[in-house]
Amino acid sequence: MIERRPLLQAAAHLVLIIGVLTVAFPVWLAIVASTHPQSAFETGLIPVWPGDQALVNYGAMFGEGLSNLGAPPLSGMLFNSLVMALVIACGKIAISITSAFAIVYFRFPFRMFAFWCIFITLMLPVEVRILPTYKVVADLGMLNSYAGLTIPLIASATATFLFRQVFLTIPDELMEAARIDGAGPLRFFWEILIPLSRTNIAALFVILFIYGWNQYLWPLLITTDEGFYTIVAGIKRMAEAVDSLPIWNYVMAAAVMAMVPPVLVVVLMQRVFVKGLIETEK
């Protein structure tokens, strides 16, 4: 039986409300700022209530962009970010799940050594290996390309480790039963392991999609062609205007649009995630 204490409930709700306001207030300011003209920011103060220039600001960003500040129209940058996020998320999952499958279910020399070599890469952040990675990408002629944006970031030691732990929890009797029924390794992987891992795949897809969408340093380094700018790098270029003040209403319009796709992915994939949990329970 749960004991209900009004004072404790009030304190818990107060903490939740403060947390929500702390997270939501900057988002609210960005939305409000994207609905005002540039003249509203000349005093150095940000309005706290929406204006009447939303259609004008968003239309300008989608139509022409800010070419003088190095920012093409939002539609192109959003498409580039979407391609980058989807390729990174799907590529990481595909490579990681097959790597974990090979490590767990195949017996070959130096199997665990290979796994620990993959796992050790967790200790090397992108900033440590970014110079040699850039050199390799440049030598291969992949600057200003989708391949250059995605391939260097497509491997994931974390996802490989998580899939390995999932596969280790699957009973060996299931594999033996599939072998008796005549299922080969690929059929066992495709028809048994992947359905059993769909909850983990859904959760990892959300995490990896947001990881790919929010990439900042790597796209900023390897893209000099406006046709391959991502939305995050575009916002940075707009905010760092040269010899002029940033056009904050346009910058905030771009920031608001940059938040929409990750939010949609989280909302849509949450249903798949919960459904996978319920089916696993059954």
C-alpha positions, -999 to +999 in steps of 0.1 A: +000+000+000+014+034-010+012+060+017+000+094+004+014+125+020+001+158+007+032+177+016+055+153-001+033+152-032+033+191-033+071+191-030+075+165-058+052+185-081+071+217-073+104+201-083+088+188-115+074+221-124+107+239-118+125+213-139+100+217-168+102+255-166+140+253-166+141+232-197+111+248-215+119+285-210+149+287-234+128+268-260+099+293-255+123+322-259+136+308-292+100+303-305+091+338-294+122+354-309+115+337-343+082+356-345+095+391-341+113+415-366+150+423-363+142+457-348+128+440-317+163+430-306+180+464-311+176+472-274+194+441-263+163+426-247+145+395-259+106+397-260+088+371-240+055+371-260+051+360-296+050+386-324+034+388-358+063+381-381+064+343-379+053+336-414+077+362-428+107+349-409+102+312-416+092+320-452+125+339-457+146+311-441+130+284-462+129+305-494+162+324-496+181+318-464+209+341-454+235+338-481+254+368-469+260+350-436+269+317-452+235+300-445+216+286-475+178+279-472+167+258-443+152+231-466+186+221-479+203+221-445+174+201-430+177+175-458+215+172-453+210+168-415+183+142-421+205+122-445+234+123-421+213+113-391+195+084-409+227+070-424+246+072-392+218+056-371+210+028-396+247+022-404+257+020-367+229-004-360+236-026-390+273-028-383+270-032-346+243-059-346+263-080-372+295-075-353+278-086-320+263-116-338+297-127-351+314-123-317+287-142-297+277-170-321+309-178-340+341-193-327+372-180-344+408-172-332+412-139-312+374-135-310+375-118-276+406-098-286+386-084-315+358-075-291+381-057-267+398-038-295+363-025-305+354-018-269+386+002-262+377+027-288+351+041-263+381+057-246+389+077-277+366+106-282+361+122-316+383+151-307+413+129-302+411+112-336+396+140-356+429+151-373+439+117-386+403+111-396+402+144-415+434+135-432+421+102-444+388+117-456+406+145-474+430+120-491+401+099-503+384+130-518+353+128-495+352+164-484+319+181-492+301+148-497+275+127-478+301+099-476+325+122-458+297+133-434+286+098-425+312+071-430+338+083-404+310+083-377+292+051-387+309+026-364+298+023-327+315+004-300+287+012-276+260-003-298+282-034-304+286-039-267+248-035-260+238-060-287+264-084-275+249-082-240+214-088-255+226-118-274+243-133-244+209-134-226+193-155-253+193-192-243+216-215-262+186-239-265+170-215-289+200-217-313+201-254-310+164-257-318+168-235-348+198-256-360+177-288-356+149-272-377+175-266-405+180-229-400+214-216-410+232-187-393+217-160-415+181-173-411+186-176-373+200-140-373+172-126-394+141-145-381+150-149-345+177-126-332+164-094-349+128-098-338+140-104-302+162-073-304+136-049-318+132-031-285+169-024-283+170-015-320+142+011-315+159+026-285+193+028-301+178+043-333+164+072-313+197+078-295+218+074-326+195+096-347+198+124-323+235+118-321+238+121-359+215+151-361+233+171-334+268+166-350+285+200-349+323+198-351+327+172-379+303+188-404+318+222-396+353+209-406+347+190-438+320+211-455+329+243-473+302+239-500+268+254-490+251+225-506+263+201-478+258+224-448+239+208-420+214+227-399+235+228-367+266+241-386+243+265-404+230+280-371+266+285-360+275+303-392+244+326-389+252+334-352+288+344-360+281+372-384+311+391-397+311+429-395+274+429-386+251+418-358+234+384-361+198+385-374+185+368-343+149+363-355+162+343-384+187+325-363+160+315-338+137+304-366+165+280-378+170+268-342+133+260-338+132+241-371+163+222-360+144+210-329+114+196-348+128+164-364+144+150-333+113+157-313+092+139-340+115+109-339+113+106-302+075+109-302+070+084-330+096+058-319+084+059-283+053+040-293+074+013-310+096+011-280+067+006-256+051-019-279+083-039-280+085-039-242+049-052-240+054-079-266+086-090-248+068-093-216+042-116-232 
